[in-house]
Amino acid sequence: MKVETNADGWPIYRVTILGDVNAEDAEVLVRALAEPIQRRERYVAVVDASVLGATTHEAREVFSRRLKEHDADFVRFNIGTVVVVRSALVRGLMATLNVLYRWATPNRFVSTLTEANRIAASWLADDRAP
């Protein structure tokens, strides 16, 4: 797995995930997602998982457990997260989870990076509105 991060468009923080993800990779991914919290500023995360490969059960457990450790900071600084996923089936399953589970911050699952950037910009504008 390879994780690329890009804060050039701050306060939009981009994370790209390339390849398969195992438990060790999940730790790297959590550190990448928690990195913008160190700035102590509000931000929107755009995660490009369109070229994500297989994710092991252990990786999902690590990811879930470690993200919960940062829950309070995510709520304070993360305006929302937009995830790019090419599979309509996966997007549909995630939309269902959004209905069943109340996430700490808003999230959306979309099919293109263009759509993700549009949503991120909209959330930023809403967050900065008086």
Buried (B, 14 or more C-beta within 10 A) or exposed (E): BEBEBEBEEEBBBBBBBBEEBBBEBBBBBBEBBBEBBEEEEBBBBBBBBBEBEEBBEEBEEBBEEBBEEBEEBBEEBBBBBBBBBEBEEBBEEBEEEBEEEEEBBBBBBBBEBEEBBEBBEEBBEEEEEE
